[in-house]
């Protein structure tokens, strides 16, 4: 699906943004939630079901 959308859009099928200062500080301080690839796959499958 990603590849098809990329071809149709002639680029990435989403907007890329630079995180704001608050988000960057949270990342540096380790306050962000870490998610495994397996968890992301499970969530994606739920959304597609």
mmCIF file of the N, C-alpha and C atoms, coordinates in Angstrom:
data_MODEL
# 
_entry.id   MODEL 
# 
loop_
_atom_site.group_PDB 
_atom_site.id 
_atom_site.type_symbol 
_atom_site.label_atom_id 
_atom_site.label_alt_id 
_atom_site.label_comp_id 
_atom_site.label_asym_id 
_atom_site.label_entity_id 
_atom_site.label_seq_id 
_atom_site.pdbx_PDB_ins_code 
_atom_site.Cartn_x 
_atom_site.Cartn_y 
_atom_site.Cartn_z 
_atom_site.occupancy 
_atom_site.B_iso_or_equiv 
_atom_site.pdbx_formal_charge 
_atom_site.auth_seq_id 
_atom_site.auth_comp_id 
_atom_site.auth_asym_id 
_atom_site.auth_atom_id 
_atom_site.pdbx_PDB_model_num 
ATOM 1   N N  . UNK A 1 1  ? 0.827   -1.177 0.000  1.00 0.00 ? 1  UNK A N  1 
ATOM 2   C CA . UNK A 1 1  ? 0.000   0.000  0.000  1.00 0.00 ? 1  UNK A CA 1 
ATOM 3   C C  . UNK A 1 1  ? 0.880   1.253  0.000  1.00 0.00 ? 1  UNK A C  1 
ATOM 4   N N  . UNK A 1 2  ? 1.934   1.212  0.816  1.00 0.00 ? 2  UNK A N  1 
ATOM 5   C CA . UNK A 1 2  ? 2.848   2.363  0.886  1.00 0.00 ? 2  UNK A CA 1 
ATOM 6   C C  . UNK A 1 2  ? 3.482   2.636  -0.476 1.00 0.00 ? 2  UNK A C  1 
ATOM 7   N N  . UNK A 1 3  ? 3.936   1.582  -1.142 1.00 0.00 ? 3  UNK A N  1 
ATOM 8   C CA . UNK A 1 3  ? 4.593   1.756  -2.437 1.00 0.00 ? 3  UNK A CA 1 
ATOM 9   C C  . UNK A 1 3  ? 3.630   2.289  -3.500 1.00 0.00 ? 3  UNK A C  1 
ATOM 10  N N  . UNK A 1 4  ? 2.409   1.787  -3.486 1.00 0.00 ? 4  UNK A N  1 
ATOM 11  C CA . UNK A 1 4  ? 1.414   2.272  -4.456 1.00 0.00 ? 4  UNK A CA 1 
ATOM 12  C C  . UNK A 1 4  ? 1.156   3.757  -4.232 1.00 0.00 ? 4  UNK A C  1 
ATOM 13  N N  . UNK A 1 5  ? 0.949   4.151  -2.991 1.00 0.00 ? 5  UNK A N  1 
ATOM 14  C CA . UNK A 1 5  ? 0.702   5.556  -2.673 1.00 0.00 ? 5  UNK A CA 1 
ATOM 15  C C  . UNK A 1 5  ? 1.909   6.417  -3.033 1.00 0.00 ? 5  UNK A C  1 
ATOM 16  N N  . UNK A 1 6  ? 3.105   5.893  -2.802 1.00 0.00 ? 6  UNK A N  1 
ATOM 17  C CA . UNK A 1 6  ? 4.319   6.636  -3.139 1.00 0.00 ? 6  UNK A CA 1 
ATOM 18  C C  . UNK A 1 6  ? 4.398   6.910  -4.635 1.00 0.00 ? 6  UNK A C  1 
ATOM 19  N N  . UNK A 1 7  ? 4.025   5.915  -5.440 1.00 0.00 ? 7  UNK A N  1 
ATOM 20  C CA . UNK A 1 7  ? 4.036   6.094  -6.894 1.00 0.00 ? 7  UNK A CA 1 
ATOM 21  C C  . UNK A 1 7  ? 2.969   7.110  -7.299 1.00 0.00 ? 7  UNK A C  1 
ATOM 22  N N  . UNK A 1 8  ? 1.773   6.979  -6.736 1.00 0.00 ? 8  UNK A N  1 
ATOM 23  C CA . UNK A 1 8  ? 0.691   7.899  -7.079 1.00 0.00 ? 8  UNK A CA 1 
ATOM 24  C C  . UNK A 1 8  ? 1.021   9.342  -6.685 1.00 0.00 ? 8  UNK A C  1 
ATOM 25  N N  . UNK A 1 9  ? 1.660   9.513  -5.542 1.00 0.00 ? 9  UNK A N  1 
ATOM 26  C CA . UNK A 1 9  ? 2.004   10.844 -5.040 1.00 0.00 ? 9  UNK A CA 1 
ATOM 27  C C  . UNK A 1 9  ? 3.308   11.375 -5.635 1.00 0.00 ? 9  UNK A C  1 
ATOM 28  N N  . UNK A 1 10 ? 4.062   10.451 -6.270 1.00 0.00 ? 10 UNK A N  1 
ATOM 29  C CA . UNK A 1 10 ? 5.400   10.779 -6.777 1.00 0.00 ? 10 UNK A CA 1 
ATOM 30  C C  . UNK A 1 10 ? 6.305   11.286 -5.648 1.00 0.00 ? 10 UNK A C  1 
ATOM 31  N N  . UNK A 1 11 ? 6.229   10.615 -4.514 1.00 0.00 ? 11 UNK A N  1 
ATOM 32  C CA . UNK A 1 11 ? 7.012   10.956 -3.329 1.00 0.00 ? 11 UNK A CA 1 
ATOM 33  C C  . UNK A 1 11 ? 6.395   10.286 -2.122 1.00 0.00 ? 11 UNK A C  1 
ATOM 34  N N  . UNK A 1 12 ? 6.796   10.723 -0.955 1.00 0.00 ? 12 UNK A N  1 
ATOM 35  C CA . UNK A 1 12 ? 6.242   10.152 0.271  1.00 0.00 ? 12 UNK A CA 1 
ATOM 36  C C  . UNK A 1 12 ? 4.773   10.522 0.404  1.00 0.00 ? 12 UNK A C  1 
ATOM 37  N N  . UNK A 1 13 ? 3.939   9.558  0.786  1.00 0.00 ? 13 UNK A N  1 
ATOM 38  C CA . UNK A 1 13 ? 2.500   9.814  0.863  1.00 0.00 ? 13 UNK A CA 1 
ATOM 39  C C  . UNK A 1 13 ? 2.063   10.451 2.185  1.00 0.00 ? 13 UNK A C  1 
ATOM 40  N N  . UNK A 1 14 ? 2.950   11.199 2.805  1.00 0.00 ? 14 UNK A N  1 
ATOM 41  C CA . UNK A 1 14 ? 2.615   11.901 4.041  1.00 0.00 ? 14 UNK A CA 1 
ATOM 42  C C  . UNK A 1 14 ? 3.519   13.110 4.185  1.00 0.00 ? 14 UNK A C  1 
ATOM 43  N N  . UNK A 1 15 ? 3.090   14.053 4.998  1.00 0.00 ? 15 UNK A N  1 
ATOM 44  C CA . UNK A 1 15 ? 3.866   15.262 5.235  1.00 0.00 ? 15 UNK A CA 1 
ATOM 45  C C  . UNK A 1 15 ? 4.888   15.006 6.339  1.00 0.00 ? 15 UNK A C  1 
ATOM 46  N N  . UNK A 1 16 ? 6.106   15.436 6.114  1.00 0.00 ? 16 UNK A N  1 
ATOM 47  C CA . UNK A 1 16 ? 7.146   15.283 7.127  1.00 0.00 ? 16 UNK A CA 1 
ATOM 48  C C  . UNK A 1 16 ? 7.360   16.626 7.810  1.00 0.00 ? 16 UNK A C  1 
ATOM 49  N N  . UNK A 1 17 ? 7.400   16.597 9.136  1.00 0.00 ? 17 UNK A N  1 
ATOM 50  C CA . UNK A 1 17 ? 7.581   17.823 9.900  1.00 0.00 ? 17 UNK A CA 1 
ATOM 51  C C  . UNK A 1 17 ? 8.712   17.650 10.900 1.00 0.00 ? 17 UNK A C  1 
ATOM 52  N N  . UNK A 1 18 ? 9.350   18.744 11.251 1.00 0.00 ? 18 UNK A N  1 
ATOM 53  C CA . UNK A 1 18 ? 10.385  18.739 12.281 1.00 0.00 ? 18 UNK A CA 1 
ATOM 54  C C  . UNK A 1 18 ? 9.689   18.856 13.634 1.00 0.00 ? 18 UNK A C  1 
ATOM 55  N N  . UNK A 1 19 ? 10.041  18.010 14.608 1.00 0.00 ? 19 UNK A N  1 
ATOM 56  C CA . UNK A 1 19 ? 9.406   18.085 15.929 1.00 0.00 ? 19 UNK A CA 1 
ATOM 57  C C  . UNK A 1 19 ? 9.658   19.441 16.587 1.00 0.00 ? 19 UNK A C  1 
ATOM 58  N N  . UNK A 1 20 ? 8.694   19.862 17.415 1.00 0.00 ? 20 UNK A N  1 
ATOM 59  C CA . UNK A 1 20 ? 8.865   21.133 18.126 1.00 0.00 ? 20 UNK A CA 1 
ATOM 60  C C  . UNK A 1 20 ? 9.850   20.964 19.285 1.00 0.00 ? 20 UNK A C  1 
ATOM 61  N N  . UNK A 1 21 ? 10.227  22.059 19.926 1.00 0.00 ? 21 UNK A N  1 
ATOM 62  C CA . UNK A 1 21 ? 11.235  22.032 20.999 1.00 0.00 ? 21 UNK A CA 1 
ATOM 63  C C  . UNK A 1 21 ? 10.809  21.149 22.164 1.00 0.00 ? 21 UNK A C  1 
ATOM 64  N N  . UNK A 1 22 ? 9.523   21.187 22.520 1.00 0.00 ? 22 UNK A N  1 
ATOM 65  C CA . UNK A 1 22 ? 9.044   20.385 23.648 1.00 0.00 ? 22 UNK A CA 1 
ATOM 66  C C  . UNK A 1 22 ? 9.219   18.895 23.362 1.00 0.00 ? 22 UNK A C  1 
ATOM 67  N N  . UNK A 1 23 ? 8.869   18.475 22.177 1.00 0.00 ? 23 UNK A N  1 
ATOM 68  C CA . UNK A 1 23 ? 9.021   17.069 21.801 1.00 0.00 ? 23 UNK A CA 1 
ATOM 69  C C  . UNK A 1 23 ? 10.490  16.669 21.776 1.00 0.00 ? 23 UNK A C  1 
ATOM 70  N N  . UNK A 1 24 ? 11.335  17.529 21.225 1.00 0.00 ? 24 UNK A N  1 
ATOM 71  C CA . UNK A 1 24 ? 12.767  17.224 21.177 1.00 0.00 ? 24 UNK A CA 1 
ATOM 72  C C  . UNK A 1 24 ? 13.355  17.090 22.574 1.00 0.00 ? 24 UNK A C  1 
ATOM 73  N N  . UNK A 1 25 ? 12.934  17.939 23.499 1.00 0.00 ? 25 UNK A N  1 
ATOM 74  C CA . UNK A 1 25 ? 13.408  17.846 24.886 1.00 0.00 ? 25 UNK A CA 1 
ATOM 75  C C  . UNK A 1 25 ? 12.968  16.533 25.523 1.00 0.00 ? 25 UNK A C  1 
ATOM 76  N N  . UNK A 1 26 ? 11.728  16.106 25.268 1.00 0.00 ? 26 UNK A N  1 
ATOM 77  C CA . UNK A 1 26 ? 11.241  14.841 25.811 1.00 0.00 ? 26 UNK A CA 1 
ATOM 78  C C  . UNK A 1 26 ? 12.064  13.671 25.268 1.00 0.00 ? 26 UNK A C  1 
ATOM 79  N N  . UNK A 1 27 ? 12.409  13.730 24.005 1.00 0.00 ? 27 UNK A N  1 
ATOM 80  C CA . UNK A 1 27 ? 13.224  12.670 23.400 1.00 0.00 ? 27 UNK A CA 1 
ATOM 81  C C  . UNK A 1 27 ? 14.603  12.631 24.053 1.00 0.00 ? 27 UNK A C  1 
ATOM 82  N N  . UNK A 1 28 ? 15.220  13.785 24.194 1.00 0.00 ? 28 UNK A N  1 
ATOM 83  C CA . UNK A 1 28 ? 16.561  13.859 24.807 1.00 0.00 ? 28 UNK A CA 1 
ATOM 84  C C  . UNK A 1 28 ? 16.557  13.359 26.243 1.00 0.00 ? 28 UNK A C  1 
ATOM 85  N N  . UNK A 1 29 ? 15.469  13.640 26.977 1.00 0.00 ? 29 UNK A N  1 
ATOM 86  C CA . UNK A 1 29 ? 15.377  13.252 28.384 1.00 0.00 ? 29 UNK A CA 1 
ATOM 87  C C  . UNK A 1 29 ? 14.857  11.827 28.569 1.00 0.00 ? 29 UNK A C  1 
ATOM 88  N N  . UNK A 1 30 ? 14.546  11.153 27.479 1.00 0.00 ? 30 UNK A N  1 
ATOM 89  C CA . UNK A 1 30 ? 14.084  9.766  27.566 1.00 0.00 ? 30 UNK A CA 1 
ATOM 90  C C  . UNK A 1 30 ? 12.670  9.632  28.094 1.00 0.00 ? 30 UNK A C  1 
ATOM 91  N N  . UNK A 1 31 ? 11.845  10.652 27.919 1.00 0.00 ? 31 UNK A N  1 
ATOM 92  C CA . UNK A 1 31 ? 10.479  10.626 28.431 1.00 0.00 ? 31 UNK A CA 1 
ATOM 93  C C  . UNK A 1 31 ? 9.477   10.070 27.422 1.00 0.00 ? 31 UNK A C  1 
ATOM 94  N N  . UNK A 1 32 ? 9.936   9.647  26.266 1.00 0.00 ? 32 UNK A N  1 
ATOM 95  C CA . UNK A 1 32 ? 9.031   9.141  25.244 1.00 0.00 ? 32 UNK A CA 1 
ATOM 96  C C  . UNK A 1 32 ? 8.808   7.649  25.421 1.00 0.00 ? 32 UNK A C  1 
ATOM 97  N N  . UNK A 1 33 ? 7.679   7.182  24.932 1.00 0.00 ? 33 UNK A N  1 
ATOM 98  C CA . UNK A 1 33 ? 7.343   5.767  25.024 1.00 0.00 ? 33 UNK A CA 1 
ATOM 99  C C  . UNK A 1 33 ? 8.074   4.990  23.934 1.00 0.00 ? 33 UNK A C  1 
ATOM 100 N N  . UNK A 1 34 ? 8.680   3.883  24.296 1.00 0.00 ? 34 UNK A N  1 
ATOM 101 C CA . UNK A 1 34 ? 9.365   3.048  23.317 1.00 0.00 ? 34 UNK A CA 1 
ATOM 102 C C  . UNK A 1 34 ? 8.425   1.922  22.910 1.00 0.00 ? 34 UNK A C  1 
ATOM 103 N N  . UNK A 1 35 ? 8.328   1.711  21.605 1.00 0.00 ? 35 UNK A N  1 
ATOM 104 C CA . UNK A 1 35 ? 7.423   0.698  21.065 1.00 0.00 ? 35 UNK A CA 1 
ATOM 105 C C  . UNK A 1 35 ? 8.221   -0.196 20.130 1.00 0.00 ? 35 UNK A C  1 
ATOM 106 N N  . UNK A 1 36 ? 8.031   -1.499 20.277 1.00 0.00 ? 36 UNK A N  1 
ATOM 107 C CA . UNK A 1 36 ? 8.751   -2.438 19.411 1.00 0.00 ? 36 UNK A CA 1 
ATOM 108 C C  . UNK A 1 36 ? 8.081   -2.519 18.048 1.00 0.00 ? 36 UNK A C  1 
ATOM 109 N N  . UNK A 1 37 ? 8.824   -3.017 17.080 1.00 0.00 ? 37 UNK A N  1 
ATOM 110 C CA . UNK A 1 37 ? 8.292   -3.196 15.734 1.00 0.00 ? 37 UNK A CA 1 
ATOM 111 C C  . UNK A 1 37 ? 7.120   -4.169 15.753 1.00 0.00 ? 37 UNK A C  1 
ATOM 112 N N  . UNK A 1 38 ? 7.216   -5.208 16.566 1.00 0.00 ? 38 UNK A N  1 
ATOM 113 C CA . UNK A 1 38 ? 6.128   -6.189 16.658 1.00 0.00 ? 38 UNK A CA 1 
ATOM 114 C C  . UNK A 1 38 ? 4.844   -5.532 17.157 1.00 0.00 ? 38 UNK A C  1 
ATOM 115 N N  . UNK A 1 39 ? 4.970   -4.638 18.141 1.00 0.00 ? 39 UNK A N  1 
ATOM 116 C CA . UNK A 1 39 ? 3.796   -3.929 18.654 1.00 0.00 ? 39 UNK A CA 1 
ATOM 117 C C  . UNK A 1 39 ? 3.173   -3.038 17.573 1.00 0.00 ? 39 UNK A C  1 
ATOM 118 N N  . UNK A 1 40 ? 4.026   -2.390 16.789 1.00 0.00 ? 40 UNK A N  1 
ATOM 119 C CA . UNK A 1 40 ? 3.517   -1.554 15.704 1.00 0.00 ? 40 UNK A CA 1 
ATOM 120 C C  . UNK A 1 40 ? 2.779   -2.388 14.669 1.00 0.00 ? 40 UNK A C  1 
ATOM 121 N N  . UNK A 1 41 ? 3.329   -3.563 14.357 1.00 0.00 ? 41 UNK A N  1 
ATOM 122 C CA . UNK A 1 41 ? 2.666   -4.463 13.394 1.00 0.00 ? 41 UNK A CA 1 
ATOM 123 C C  . UNK A 1 41 ? 1.300   -4.896 13.907 1.00 0.00 ? 41 UNK A C  1 
ATOM 124 N N  . UNK A 1 42 ? 1.210   -5.252 15.175 1.00 0.00 ? 42 UNK A N  1 
ATOM 125 C CA . UNK A 1 42 ? -0.071  -5.680 15.755 1.00 0.00 ? 42 UNK A CA 1 
ATOM 126 C C  . UNK A 1 42 ? -1.104  -4.565 15.678 1.00 0.00 ? 42 UNK A C  1 
ATOM 127 N N  . UNK A 1 43 ? -0.694  -3.335 15.995 1.00 0.00 ? 43 UNK A N  1 
ATOM 128 C CA . UNK A 1 43 ? -1.602  -2.200 15.934 1.00 0.00 ? 43 UNK A CA 1 
ATOM 129 C C  . UNK A 1 43 ? -2.052  -1.931 14.502 1.00 0.00 ? 43 UNK A C  1 
ATOM 130 N N  . UNK A 1 44 ? -1.123  -2.054 13.563 1.00 0.00 ? 44 UNK A N  1 
ATOM 131 C CA . UNK A 1 44 ? -1.462  -1.834 12.152 1.00 0.00 ? 44 UNK A CA 1 
ATOM 132 C C  . UNK A 1 44 ? -2.475  -2.869 11.678 1.00 0.00 ? 44 UNK A C  1 
ATOM 133 N N  . UNK A 1 45 ? -2.292  -4.114 12.077 1.00 0.00 ? 45 UNK A N  1 
ATOM 134 C CA . UNK A 1 45 ? -3.224  -5.171 11.690 1.00 0.00 ? 45 UNK A CA 1 
ATOM 135 C C  . UNK A 1 45 ? -4.612  -4.932 12.266 1.00 0.00 ? 45 UNK A C  1 
ATOM 136 N N  . UNK A 1 46 ? -4.669  -4.406 13.499 1.00 0.00 ? 46 UNK A N  1 
ATOM 137 C CA . UNK A 1 46 ? -5.975  -4.083 14.102 1.00 0.00 ? 46 UNK A CA 1 
ATOM 138 C C  . UNK A 1 46 ? -6.686  -3.016 13.284 1.00 0.00 ? 46 UNK A C  1 
ATOM 139 N N  . UNK A 1 47 ? -5.930  -2.021 12.845 1.00 0.00 ? 47 UNK A N  1 
ATOM 140 C CA . UNK A 1 47 ? -6.518  -0.921 12.080 1.00 0.00 ? 47 UNK A CA 1 
ATOM 141 C C  . UNK A 1 47 ? -7.025  -1.393 10.721 1.00 0.00 ? 47 UNK A C  1 
ATOM 142 N N  . UNK A 1 48 ? -6.350  -2.379 10.142 1.00 0.00 ? 48 UNK A N  1 
ATOM 143 C CA . UNK A 1 48 ? -6.720  -2.856 8.818  1.00 0.00 ? 48 UNK A CA 1 
ATOM 144 C C  . UNK A 1 48 ? -7.824  -3.904 8.860  1.00 0.00 ? 48 UNK A C  1 
ATOM 145 N N  . UNK A 1 49 ? -8.096  -4.448 10.043 1.00 0.00 ? 49 UNK A N  1 
ATOM 146 C CA . UNK A 1 49 ? -9.123  -5.508 10.173 1.00 0.00 ? 49 UNK A CA 1 
ATOM 147 C C  . UNK A 1 49 ? -10.527 -4.942 10.120 1.00 0.00 ? 49 UNK A C  1 
# 
